[in-house]
């Protein structure tokens, strides 16, 4: 009986300590925006890995197939909503699954993974370009490879260009779409960063289409201020731009045209997002 009593005391003490730690963590997260910012990103990473890796056994049945990402994409959109990042998709009617091409999106944060999750089932046969280092991020890299991610070595421009050129053949042969972040890096200011040439080179080489996709500014997220609140965002799919008949000499004009188009739409969506989320523009 004495041993049982001692065990019950220990269990009660342990449970009390765990409850105390949980309460303290909840209290800190509730009061501290910085703690909440890191906690939410930690949860986002964990849930993203779970949604990507969980279906791997099913993916093995059809490796390198874009459909392998449909279930992870569905789960990712649900996790995004749970964390407060919800999106409205507009312009679905502008997607033509019979056309191969290049899809260009503005890049703001790691949360753009949720944007990709919304777009994947809409775009159809698609692949995304990622730096080679992602491939070695086991087990996420394996899942990415199984759904057809195109990995490039950014440090070796010749190799990267050759790899993308090979994949560009799929634009015509399989009516596939390759998703790019033309800015090349994250930007969350009022202006899009200068576009890089890679995606435009692929579109002209394939004589395919460019489909601009613009995502409103993430007002709910601020890495400098360490804020990760709840927010409603807009994803707008713009009409396709044909690259038929274009050559490399047309690239500067094409890049300028697409960037101005996306910048104008970005500003409009950002203002609308401010109104939707009841945020003052001065903030």
Secondary structure by P-SEA (a helix, b strand, c coil): caaaaaaaaaaaaaaaaaaaaaaaaaaaaaccaaaaaaaaaaaaaaaaaaaaacaaaaaaacccccccaaaaaaaaaaaaaaacbbbbbcccccccccbbbbbbbbbccccaaaaaaaaccccccbbbbbcccccccaaaaaaaaaabbbbbccccaaaaaaaaaaaaaaaccccbbbbbcccccccccccccccccaaaaaaaaacbbbbbbbbccccccccccbbbbbbbbbbbbcbbbbcccccccaaaaaaaaaaaaaaaaaaaaaaaaaaaacccccc
